[in-house]
Amino acid sequence: MGSAVTRHHFNLARRIQLQIGLVIALAIIAVTWLSYQNSMRSQRQQTLDSLSQQVSARTQFDSEAFIQAEQNTYLLRDEYLRRLQEAAGQDPTREFEHWFVRYPDGLIRVRPELDDFKRQPSIYIRAQVALNDDIRRQVLVAFKLLREWGAPMTMRYYSAYIDLPGVALIMYSPSVNWGQQADSSSNNFDYPPVRNSAPDRNPQRLNTWTEVYYDDKASIWLLSSITPVDQHGQWLGTVS
């Protein structure tokens, strides 16, 4: 009788131990799972916060390049108009002929002995253009302005230029001699930076960005910030 009771107590104690052990194991598993979930949520949140900060910093860095490009066009436009006003009435012929000459293909470019696109602007004037003092001044003022401002303005950008629709292009770019690359088919009127700054496409006369386009002279894809240049209510050119 005593032996049977002892075995019963032993079995009961064993069952209780197993049950308590199972409860403890389940509690440990539950606590571990909750701790893991909290740790994952915390790590996930930290990762998201870090990624958000990186994206914000990158966005700010990249946007500065676009904002600076827009500001550069306004600076160029205002200084170009100011210098044109100063040059009004002056005879530009002698200085113009010092820098530029008509080539055998009919286009006017920088004289060969003075042509150095890595240190100064290149230009071309269409063969069909009838030169007069206004055009000479417009080209010469743009050339001298970009000769001074081109280098610092292209430290982050491919080029800086002033386009006179259907007349001429004056470009500073140490990467391409655009003036020499131009030919009789270059009309600089249907070119996206010029076309998109026309009054019918930009009636508010504000800075805009072109679509991505292929520059066949530079042989690269470009995106340009453009600002119209108006003088006395007339569209004179485009700064980009």
C-alpha positions in Angstrom: 0.0 0.0 0.0 2.8 2.4 1.0 4.7 1.6 -2.2 1.7 2.4 -4.4 1.1 5.7 -2.7 4.7 6.6 -3.1 4.6 5.8 -6.8 1.4 7.9 -7.1 3.0 10.9 -5.4 6.1 10.5 -7.5 4.1 10.4 -10.7 2.0 13.4 -9.6 5.2 15.4 -8.7 6.7 14.5 -12.1 3.6 15.6 -14.0 3.6 18.9 -12.1 7.3 19.4 -12.8 6.7 18.7 -16.5 3.7 21.1 -16.6 5.7 23.8 -14.8 8.7 23.2 -17.1 6.4 23.5 -20.1 4.9 26.7 -18.8 8.4 28.1 -18.1 9.5 27.0 -21.6 6.4 28.6 -23.2 7.0 31.8 -21.2 10.7 31.9 -22.3 9.6 31.4 -25.9 7.0 34.1 -25.6 9.4 36.6 -24.0 12.1 35.7 -26.6 9.6 36.2 -29.4 8.4 39.5 -28.0 11.9 40.7 -27.5 12.8 39.6 -31.1 9.8 41.5 -32.4 10.6 44.6 -30.5 14.3 44.4 -31.6 13.2 44.0 -35.2 10.8 46.9 -35.0 13.5 49.1 -33.5 16.1 48.0 -36.0 13.6 48.5 -38.9 12.7 52.0 -37.6 16.4 52.9 -37.2 17.0 51.7 -40.8 14.1 53.7 -42.1 15.2 56.8 -40.3 18.7 56.4 -41.6 17.5 55.9 -45.1 15.2 58.9 -44.9 18.0 61.1 -43.7 20.2 59.8 -46.5 17.5 60.4 -49.1 16.8 63.9 -47.7 20.5 64.8 -47.8 20.9 63.4 -51.3 17.8 65.3 -52.5 19.1 68.5 -51.0 22.5 68.0 -52.6 21.2 67.2 -56.0 18.6 70.0 -55.9 21.3 72.5 -55.2 22.8 71.8 -58.6 19.5 72.5 -60.4 18.8 75.6 -58.3 22.3 76.9 -59.0 21.9 76.3 -62.7 18.7 78.3 -62.7 20.3 81.2 -60.8 23.3 81.2 -63.2 20.9 81.8 -66.1 19.3 84.8 -64.4 22.8 86.2 -63.6 23.9 85.8 -67.1 20.8 87.3 -68.6 20.9 90.4 -66.4 24.6 91.0 -66.9 24.2 90.4 -70.7 21.4 93.0 -70.9 23.4 95.4 -68.8 26.5 95.2 -71.0 24.4 95.5 -74.1 23.0 98.7 -72.8 26.4 100.0 -72.1 27.6 99.1 -75.6 24.7 100.7 -77.3 25.9 103.3 -79.9 29.5 102.0 -79.8 31.1 100.9 -83.1 31.8 97.1 -82.7 33.4 96.5 -86.1 37.1 96.7 -85.3 36.9 94.5 -82.2 34.5 92.1 -83.9 36.9 91.7 -86.9 39.8 91.1 -84.5 38.0 88.0 -83.0 35.9 86.6 -85.8 36.1 85.8 -89.5 34.0 84.2 -92.2 35.1 80.7 -93.0 35.0 79.0 -96.5 31.6 77.4 -95.6 30.1 80.8 -95.1 29.8 80.6 -91.3 31.4 83.2 -89.1 33.6 81.7 -86.2 36.5 82.6 -84.0 39.6 83.2 -86.1 41.7 80.0 -86.4 44.7 81.6 -84.8 42.6 82.7 -81.8 40.4 79.7 -81.5 40.8 78.0 -78.1 37.5 76.5 -76.9 39.1 75.2 -73.7 39.8 78.7 -72.4 37.3 80.9 -74.2 33.9 80.6 -76.0 33.4 79.2 -79.4 30.8 80.9 -81.7 29.1 80.5 -85.0 26.9 82.9 -87.0 24.8 81.5 -89.7 25.8 82.1 -93.2 22.4 83.5 -94.1 22.6 86.3 -91.5 23.1 89.8 -92.8 25.6 91.4 -90.4 24.9 94.8 -88.9 26.2 96.6 -85.8 23.4 95.3 -83.6 24.3 91.7 -84.3 28.0 92.4 -84.0 27.4 94.0 -80.6 25.1 91.1 -79.4 27.7 88.5 -80.4 30.7 90.4 -79.2 29.1 91.3 -75.8 28.1 87.6 -75.3 31.6 86.4 -76.3 33.3 88.7 -73.8 30.9 88.0 -71.0 31.3 84.2 -71.4 35.0 84.6 -71.8 35.0 86.0 -68.2 32.2 84.0 -66.6 32.3 80.7 -68.5 35.0 78.9 -66.6 33.5 79.3 -63.1 30.0 78.6 -64.4 31.1 75.3 -66.0 32.9 73.8 -63.1 29.7 71.8 -62.3 28.0 72.0 -65.7 28.7 71.0 -69.3 28.3 74.4 -70.8 27.1 78.0 -70.5 25.9 79.8 -73.5 23.9 82.5 -75.1 21.8 81.7 -78.1 20.5 84.3 -80.6 17.6 82.5 -82.3 18.2 81.9 -86.0 21.3 84.1 -85.8 24.2 82.8 -83.7 25.4 80.7 -80.8 28.0 81.7 -78.3 29.0 78.8 -76.0 31.6 78.2 -73.4 32.4 74.5 -72.9 35.8 73.1 -72.4 34.4 69.8 -73.6 33.3 70.7 -77.1 34.2 73.3 -79.8 30.6 73.8 -80.7 31.3 76.7 -83.1 33.7 74.6 -85.2 31.3 71.6 -85.1 28.4 73.8 -86.5 27.6 73.6 -90.2 25.2 75.0 -92.6 22.4 72.8 -91.2 22.8 74.3 -87.7 19.9 76.7 -87.4 19.7 77.1 -83.6 16.1 77.9 -83.8 14.6 74.4 -83.6 17.2 73.4 -81.0 15.2 72.5 -77.7 16.8 75.2 -75.4 15.9 77.9 -78.0 12.6 76.5 -79.1 11.3 76.1 -75.5 12.1 79.7 -74.6 10.1 81.2 -77.5 7.3 83.5 -76.4 4.5 81.1 -77.6 6.0 78.3 -75.5 7.1 80.5 -72.5 4.7 83.5 -72.4 5.6 84.2 -68.7 9.3 84.5 -69.8 10.5 82.5 -66.8 13.3 79.9 -66.3 12.3 76.4 -67.4 14.0 73.1 -68.0 14.1 71.4 -71.4 13.3 67.8 -72.0 16.3 65.5 -72.3 17.7 65.9 -75.8 20.7 64.6 -77.8 23.3 67.2 -78.8 24.8 65.9 -82.0 27.8 68.2 -81.8 28.7 67.2 -78.3 27.5 63.6 -78.9 25.9 63.4 -75.5 22.4 63.6 -73.9 21.7 66.9 -72.1 19.1 68.6 -70.0 19.3 72.4 -70.0 18.1 75.2 -67.8 17.0 78.0 -70.0 15.9 81.7 -69.4 14.7 83.9 -72.2 16.4 87.2 -72.9 14.1 90.0 -73.9 15.1 93.5 -74.8 12.6 96.3 -75.3 9.8 93.8 -75.3 11.3 91.7 -78.1 12.8 88.2 -77.8 16.5 88.7 -78.3 18.0 85.4 -77.1 18.2 82.5 -74.7 20.6 82.0 -71.8 21.4 78.4 -70.8 
